[in-house]
């Protein structure tokens, strides 16, 4: 159960490090992309916590809410990945690659 949380934290950390290592003249783009990522995270957190009943009064309820959020992110990524794999298979089949 902890693995999706660790993976999400590592991915976010690597993405932030990558953005910070861009060249100096990309500073405006870097800040724009970082702002969009933070905005996306905030909107998704508000959506997940707003559509589910989370007990904010206890540590256990907050922990369950955080787990729910990361499992939602993992499920969303899994469905997007599955759609991409399916479309790639259809394209390869349509062009007859490998025949």
DSSP file (Angstrom, degrees, kcal/mol; ACC not computed):
  #  RESIDUE AA STRUCTURE BP1 BP2  ACC     N-H-->O    O-->H-N    N-H-->O    O-->H-N    TCO  KAPPA ALPHA  PHI   PSI    X-CA   Y-CA   Z-CA
    1    1 A X              0   0    0      0, 0.0     4,-0.5     0, 0.0     3,-0.2   0.000 360.0 360.0 360.0 -26.1    0.0    0.0    0.0
    2    2 A X     >  +     0   0    0      1,-0.2     4,-2.2     2,-0.1     3,-0.3   0.714 360.0  80.4 -83.8 -21.0    2.9    2.3    0.6
    3    3 A X  H  > S+     0   0    0      1,-0.2     4,-2.7     2,-0.2     5,-0.2   0.893  89.4  50.6 -57.6 -46.3    4.5    1.7   -2.8
    4    4 A X  H  > S+     0   0    0      1,-0.2     4,-2.4     2,-0.2    -1,-0.2   0.874 110.9  50.8 -61.4 -33.8    2.2    4.0   -4.8
    5    5 A X  H  > S+     0   0    0     -4,-0.5     4,-2.3    -3,-0.3    -1,-0.2   0.929 111.7  46.5 -66.7 -44.5    2.9    6.8   -2.4
    6    6 A X  H  X S+     0   0    0     -4,-2.2     4,-2.5     2,-0.2    -2,-0.2   0.914 113.1  49.5 -63.9 -43.1    6.7    6.3   -2.6
    7    7 A X  H  X S+     0   0    0     -4,-2.7     4,-2.7     1,-0.2    -2,-0.2   0.920 111.4  48.9 -62.5 -44.1    6.5    6.2   -6.4
    8    8 A X  H  X S+     0   0    0     -4,-2.4     4,-2.4    -5,-0.2    -1,-0.2   0.905 112.2  48.3 -63.3 -41.8    4.4    9.4   -6.6
    9    9 A X  H  X S+     0   0    0     -4,-2.3     4,-2.4     2,-0.2    -1,-0.2   0.914 112.8  48.0 -65.3 -42.4    6.8   11.2   -4.3
   10   10 A X  H  X S+     0   0    0     -4,-2.5     4,-2.8     2,-0.2     5,-0.2   0.917 111.8  49.8 -64.6 -43.1    9.9   10.1   -6.3
   11   11 A X  H  X S+     0   0    0     -4,-2.7     4,-2.3     2,-0.2    -2,-0.2   0.925 113.1  46.0 -62.7 -44.4    8.3   11.1   -9.6
   12   12 A X  H  X S+     0   0    0     -4,-2.4     4,-2.3     2,-0.2    -1,-0.2   0.908 113.5  49.9 -64.1 -41.7    7.4   14.5   -8.3
   13   13 A X  H  X S+     0   0    0     -4,-2.4     4,-2.4     2,-0.2    -2,-0.2   0.926 112.1  46.8 -63.1 -45.9   10.8   14.9   -6.8
   14   14 A X  H  X S+     0   0    0     -4,-2.8     4,-2.5     1,-0.2    -1,-0.2   0.891 111.8  51.8 -64.2 -39.6   12.6   13.9  -10.0
   15   15 A X  H  X S+     0   0    0     -4,-2.3     4,-2.3    -5,-0.2    -1,-0.2   0.904 110.7  47.4 -64.0 -41.7   10.3   16.2  -12.1
   16   16 A X  H  X S+     0   0    0     -4,-2.3     4,-2.2     2,-0.2    -2,-0.2   0.917 112.3  49.4 -66.4 -42.8   11.1   19.2   -9.8
   17   17 A X  H  X S+     0   0    0     -4,-2.4     4,-1.2     1,-0.2    -2,-0.2   0.916 111.1  50.6 -61.0 -42.8   14.8   18.4  -10.0
   18   18 A X  H  < S+     0   0    0     -4,-2.5     3,-0.4     1,-0.2     4,-0.3   0.915 111.0  48.1 -61.5 -43.7   14.6   18.2  -13.8
   19   19 A X  H >< S+     0   0    0     -4,-2.3     3,-1.0     1,-0.2    -1,-0.2   0.865 110.0  52.0 -66.1 -36.0   12.8   21.5  -14.0
   20   20 A X  H 3< S+     0   0    0     -4,-2.2    -1,-0.2     1,-0.2    -2,-0.2   0.726 104.2  58.2 -73.8 -20.4   15.3   23.2  -11.7
   21   21 A X  T 3< S+     0   0    0     -4,-1.2    -1,-0.2    -3,-0.4    -2,-0.2   0.433  79.0 116.6 -89.8   0.3   18.2   22.0  -13.8
   22   22 A X  S <  S-     0   0    0     -3,-1.0    -3,-0.0    -4,-0.3     5,-0.0  -0.239  79.1 -82.8 -63.7 159.5   17.0   23.7  -17.0
   23   23 A X    >   -     0   0    0      1,-0.1     3,-1.4     2,-0.1    -1,-0.1  -0.116  40.9-106.8 -61.2 162.2   19.2   26.4  -18.5
   24   24 A X  G >  S+     0   0    0      1,-0.3     3,-1.5     2,-0.2    -1,-0.1   0.850 116.1  58.9 -62.8 -37.7   19.0   29.9  -17.2
   25   25 A X  G 3  S+     0   0    0      1,-0.3     3,-0.3     2,-0.1    -1,-0.3   0.559  97.2  63.3 -74.4  -4.7   17.1   31.4  -20.2
   26   26 A X  G <>  +     0   0    0     -3,-1.4     4,-3.0     1,-0.2    -1,-0.3   0.197  68.6 111.5 -96.3  14.7   14.3   28.9  -19.7
   27   27 A X  H <> S+     0   0    0     -3,-1.5     4,-2.4     1,-0.2     5,-0.2   0.889  75.6  49.5 -58.9 -42.0   13.5   30.4  -16.3
   28   28 A X  H  > S+     0   0    0     -3,-0.3     4,-1.9     2,-0.2    -1,-0.2   0.921 114.9  44.3 -63.6 -43.5   10.1   31.8  -17.4
   29   29 A X  H  > S+     0   0    0      2,-0.2     4,-2.8     1,-0.2     5,-0.2   0.888 111.8  53.7 -67.7 -38.7    9.1   28.5  -18.9
   30   30 A X  H  X S+     0   0    0     -4,-3.0     4,-2.5     1,-0.2    -2,-0.2   0.925 110.5  45.4 -61.9 -45.1   10.3   26.6  -15.9
   31   31 A X  H  X S+     0   0    0     -4,-2.4     4,-2.3    -5,-0.2    -1,-0.2   0.866 112.8  51.8 -68.0 -35.5    8.2   28.7  -13.5
   32   32 A X  H  X S+     0   0    0     -4,-1.9     4,-2.3    -5,-0.2    -2,-0.2   0.939 112.6  44.4 -64.9 -46.8    5.2   28.4  -15.8
   33   33 A X  H  X S+     0   0    0     -4,-2.8     4,-2.3     2,-0.2    -2,-0.2   0.915 114.1  49.6 -65.0 -43.2    5.4   24.6  -15.9
   34   34 A X  H  X S+     0   0    0     -4,-2.5     4,-2.3    -5,-0.2    -1,-0.2   0.898 111.1  50.1 -62.8 -40.2    6.1   24.4  -12.2
   35   35 A X  H  X S+     0   0    0     -4,-2.3     4,-2.5     2,-0.2    -2,-0.2   0.900 110.5  49.7 -64.6 -41.0    3.1   26.6  -11.5
   36   36 A X  H  X S+     0   0    0     -4,-2.3     4,-2.5     2,-0.2    -2,-0.2   0.889 110.6  50.1 -64.8 -39.2    0.8   24.5  -13.7
   37   37 A X  H  X S+     0   0    0     -4,-2.3     4,-2.3     2,-0.2    -2,-0.2   0.927 112.5  46.5 -64.7 -44.5    2.0   21.3  -12.0
   38   38 A X  H  X S+     0   0    0     -4,-2.3     4,-2.4     2,-0.2    -2,-0.2   0.906 112.8  50.1 -65.0 -40.7    1.3   22.8   -8.6
   39   39 A X  H  X S+     0   0    0     -4,-2.5     4,-2.6     2,-0.2    -2,-0.2   0.912 110.3  50.3 -62.8 -42.5   -2.1   24.1   -9.8
   40   40 A X  H  X S+     0   0    0     -4,-2.5     4,-2.3     1,-0.2    -2,-0.2   0.904 110.7  49.4 -61.9 -42.1   -3.0   20.6  -11.2
   41   41 A X  H  X S+     0   0    0     -4,-2.3     4,-2.4     2,-0.2    -2,-0.2   0.919 111.9  48.1 -63.2 -43.8   -2.0   19.0   -7.9
   42   42 A X  H  X S+     0   0    0     -4,-2.4     4,-2.5     2,-0.2    -2,-0.2   0.930 112.7  47.9 -64.1 -45.2   -4.2   21.4   -5.9
   43   43 A X  H  X S+     0   0    0     -4,-2.6     4,-2.3     1,-0.2    -1,-0.2   0.907 113.2  47.9 -62.8 -41.6   -7.2   21.0   -8.1
   44   44 A X  H  X S+     0   0    0     -4,-2.3     4,-2.6    -5,-0.2     5,-0.2   0.881 111.2  50.4 -68.9 -36.3   -6.9   17.2   -8.0
   45   45 A X  H  X S+     0   0    0     -4,-2.4     4,-2.6     2,-0.2     5,-0.3   0.928 111.6  47.9 -65.1 -44.1   -6.5   17.2   -4.2
   46   46 A X  H  X S+     0   0    0     -4,-2.5     4,-1.8    -5,-0.2    -2,-0.2   0.905 113.2  49.4 -62.4 -40.8   -9.6   19.4   -3.8
   47   47 A X  H  X S+     0   0    0     -4,-2.3     4,-1.8    -5,-0.2    -2,-0.2   0.951 114.9  42.0 -63.4 -50.3  -11.5   17.1   -6.2
   48   48 A X  H  X S+     0   0    0     -4,-2.6     4,-0.7     1,-0.2    -2,-0.2   0.919 119.1  43.5 -67.1 -43.7  -10.6   13.9   -4.5
   49   49 A X  H  < S+     0   0    0     -4,-2.6     5,-0.3    -5,-0.2    -1,-0.2   0.791 114.6  51.9 -72.7 -26.0  -11.1   15.2   -1.0
   50   50 A X  H  < S+     0   0    0     -4,-1.8    -1,-0.2    -5,-0.3    -2,-0.2   0.799 109.0  47.8 -79.3 -29.4  -14.3   17.0   -2.0
   51   51 A X  H  < S+     0   0    0     -4,-1.8     2,-0.3    -5,-0.1    -1,-0.2   0.578 111.0  56.0 -88.8  -9.0  -16.0   13.9   -3.6
   52   52 A X  S  < S-     0   0    0     -4,-0.7     2,-0.8    -5,-0.1    13,-0.0  -0.907  88.5-112.0-122.5 150.6  -15.2   11.6   -0.7
   53   53 A X        -     0   0    0     -2,-0.3     2,-0.4     2,-0.0    -3,-0.1  -0.727  40.6-178.4 -84.6 111.9  -16.1   11.8    3.0
   54   54 A X        -     0   0    0     -2,-0.8     2,-1.0    -5,-0.3     8,-0.1  -0.927  27.1-133.2-113.8 133.8  -12.8   12.3    4.8
   55   55 A X    >   +     0   0    0     -2,-0.4     3,-0.8     1,-0.2    10,-0.2  -0.761  24.0 179.6 -86.5 103.3  -12.5   12.6    8.6
   56   56 A X  T 3   +     0   0    0     -2,-1.0    -1,-0.2     1,-0.2     6,-0.1   0.524  68.5  75.8 -81.3  -5.1  -10.2   15.6    9.1
   57   57 A X  T 3  S+     0   0    0     -3,-0.0     2,-0.3     2,-0.0    -1,-0.2   0.569  94.5  46.6 -85.1  -9.1  -10.4   15.3   12.9
   58   58 A X  S <> S-     0   0    0     -3,-0.8     4,-1.9     1,-0.1     5,-0.2  -0.936  75.7-126.3-133.6 156.5   -8.1   12.3   13.2
   59   59 A X  H  > S+     0   0    0     -2,-0.3     4,-2.6     1,-0.2     5,-0.2   0.858 112.1  56.3 -66.1 -34.9   -4.7   11.2   11.9
   60   60 A X  H  > S+     0   0    0      2,-0.2     4,-2.4     1,-0.2    -1,-0.2   0.896 107.1  48.6 -65.1 -40.2   -6.2    8.0   10.7
   61   61 A X  H  > S+     0   0    0      2,-0.2     4,-2.0     1,-0.2    -1,-0.2   0.902 112.8  47.1 -66.3 -41.4   -8.8    9.8    8.6
   62   62 A X  H  X S+     0   0    0     -4,-1.9     4,-2.4     2,-0.2    -2,-0.2   0.904 111.7  51.8 -66.0 -40.8   -6.2   12.1    7.1
   63   63 A X  H  X S+     0   0    0     -4,-2.6     4,-2.5     1,-0.2    -2,-0.2   0.915 110.0  48.6 -60.8 -43.8   -3.9    9.1    6.4
   64   64 A X  H  X S+     0   0    0     -4,-2.4     4,-2.5     1,-0.2    -1,-0.2   0.871 110.3  52.3 -65.0 -36.0   -6.8    7.4    4.6
   65   65 A X  H  X S+     0   0    0     -4,-2.0     4,-2.2     2,-0.2    -2,-0.2   0.907 109.8  47.7 -64.7 -42.3   -7.5   10.5    2.6
   66   66 A X  H  X S+     0   0    0     -4,-2.4     4,-2.4     2,-0.2     5,-0.2   0.917 112.7  49.1 -65.3 -43.1   -3.9   10.7    1.5
   67   67 A X  H  X S+     0   0    0     -4,-2.5     4,-2.5     1,-0.2     5,-0.2   0.916 109.9  52.0 -61.2 -42.5   -3.9    7.1    0.5
   68   68 A X  H  X S+     0   0    0     -4,-2.5     4,-2.0     1,-0.2    -2,-0.2   0.902 109.6  50.2 -59.5 -42.2   -7.2    7.6   -1.4
   69   69 A X  H  X S+     0   0    0     -4,-2.2     4,-2.4     2,-0.2    -2,-0.2   0.942 112.5  44.7 -63.0 -48.6   -5.6   10.5   -3.3
   70   70 A X  H  X S+     0   0    0     -4,-2.4     4,-2.4     1,-0.2    -2,-0.2   0.854 112.9  50.9 -69.2 -33.2   -2.5    8.5   -4.3
   71   71 A X  H  X S+     0   0    0     -4,-2.5     4,-2.6    -5,-0.2    -1,-0.2   0.865 109.5  51.9 -68.6 -34.3   -4.5    5.5   -5.3
   72   72 A X  H  X S+     0   0    0     -4,-2.0     4,-2.4    -5,-0.2    -2,-0.2   0.926 111.0  47.1 -64.1 -44.8   -6.7    7.7   -7.4
   73   73 A X  H  X S+     0   0    0     -4,-2.4     4,-2.5     2,-0.2    -2,-0.2   0.924 113.2  49.0 -61.0 -45.2   -3.6    9.2   -9.1
   74   74 A X  H  X S+     0   0    0     -4,-2.4     4,-2.3     1,-0.2    -2,-0.2   0.907 112.0  48.1 -62.5 -43.1   -2.3    5.6   -9.6
   75   75 A X  H  X S+     0   0    0     -4,-2.6     4,-2.1     2,-0.2    -1,-0.2   0.891 111.7  50.2 -65.3 -39.6   -5.6    4.4  -11.1
   76   76 A X  H  X S+     0   0    0     -4,-2.4     4,-2.2     2,-0.2    -2,-0.2   0.922 111.9  47.1 -63.9 -44.5   -5.8    7.4  -13.4
   77   77 A X  H  X S+     0   0    0     -4,-2.5     4,-2.6     1,-0.2    -2,-0.2   0.885 111.0  52.9 -64.2 -38.2   -2.2    6.9  -14.6
   78   78 A X  H  X S+     0   0    0     -4,-2.3     4,-2.3     2,-0.2    -1,-0.2   0.895 110.0  47.1 -64.9 -40.2   -3.0    3.2  -15.1
   79   79 A X  H  X S+     0   0    0     -4,-2.1     4,-2.1     2,-0.2    -2,-0.2   0.886 112.8  48.7 -71.1 -37.7   -6.0    3.9  -17.2
   80   80 A X  H  X S+     0   0    0     -4,-2.2     4,-2.2     2,-0.2    -2,-0.2   0.922 112.6  48.8 -65.6 -42.9   -4.2    6.5  -19.4
   81   81 A X  H  X S+     0   0    0     -4,-2.6     4,-2.3     1,-0.2    -2,-0.2   0.916 110.6  50.9 -61.7 -43.8   -1.3    4.1  -19.9
   82   82 A X  H  X S+     0   0    0     -4,-2.3     4,-2.2     1,-0.2    -1,-0.2   0.886 109.4  50.3 -62.5 -39.9   -3.7    1.3  -20.9
   83   83 A X  H  X S+     0   0    0     -4,-2.1     4,-2.5     2,-0.2    -1,-0.2   0.900 110.4  50.4 -64.5 -40.6   -5.5    3.5  -23.4
   84   84 A X  H  X S+     0   0    0     -4,-2.2     4,-2.3     2,-0.2    -2,-0.2   0.898 110.5  48.5 -64.3 -40.8   -2.1    4.5  -24.9
   85   85 A X  H  X S+     0   0    0     -4,-2.3     4,-2.1     2,-0.2    -1,-0.2   0.903 111.9  50.0 -65.3 -40.9   -1.1    0.8  -25.2
   86   86 A X  H  X S+     0   0    0     -4,-2.2     4,-1.9     2,-0.2    -2,-0.2   0.921 112.2  46.4 -64.2 -44.6   -4.4    0.0  -26.8
   87   87 A X  H  X S+     0   0    0     -4,-2.5     4,-2.4     1,-0.2    -1,-0.2   0.893 110.8  53.1 -65.9 -39.7   -4.2    2.8  -29.4
   88   88 A X  H  X S+     0   0    0     -4,-2.3     4,-2.6     1,-0.2    -1,-0.2   0.908 108.1  51.0 -62.4 -41.1   -0.6    1.9  -30.2
   89   89 A X  H  X S+     0   0    0     -4,-2.1     4,-2.2     1,-0.2    -1,-0.2   0.891 110.3  49.1 -62.1 -40.0   -1.6   -1.7  -30.8
   90   90 A X  H  X S+     0   0    0     -4,-1.9     4,-2.2     2,-0.2    -2,-0.2   0.902 111.7  48.6 -66.7 -40.8   -4.3   -0.5  -33.2
   91   91 A X  H  X S+     0   0    0     -4,-2.4     4,-2.2     2,-0.2     5,-0.2   0.921 111.9  48.7 -66.0 -43.5   -2.0    1.8  -35.1
   92   92 A X  H  X>S+     0   0    0     -4,-2.6     5,-1.7     1,-0.2     4,-0.8   0.902 113.6  47.6 -63.1 -39.6    0.6   -1.0  -35.5
   93   93 A X  H  <5S+     0   0    0     -4,-2.2    -1,-0.2    -5,-0.2    -2,-0.2   0.865 110.4  52.7 -67.3 -35.5   -2.1   -3.3  -36.7
   94   94 A X  H  <5S+     0   0    0     -4,-2.2    -2,-0.2     1,-0.2    -1,-0.2   0.876 113.5  41.1 -70.6 -37.4   -3.4   -0.7  -39.1
   95   95 A X  H  <5S-     0   0    0     -4,-2.2    -1,-0.2    -5,-0.1    -2,-0.2   0.564 107.3-124.6 -88.8  -6.2   -0.1    0.0  -40.8
   96   96 A X  T ><5 -     0   0    0     -4,-0.8     3,-1.5    -5,-0.2     2,-0.2   0.833  39.9-178.6  71.0  32.8    0.9   -3.7  -40.8
   97   97 A X  T 3 < +     0   0    0     -5,-1.7    -1,-0.2     1,-0.2    -2,-0.0  -0.466  65.9  19.5 -67.5 130.7    4.2   -3.2  -39.0
   98   98 A X  T 3         0   0    0     -2,-0.2    -1,-0.2     1,-0.0    -2,-0.1   0.525 360.0 360.0  90.1   7.0    6.1   -6.4  -38.5
   99   99 A X    <         0   0    0     -3,-1.5    -2,-0.1     0, 0.0    -3,-0.0   0.433 360.0 360.0 -99.0 360.0    4.4   -8.4  -41.3
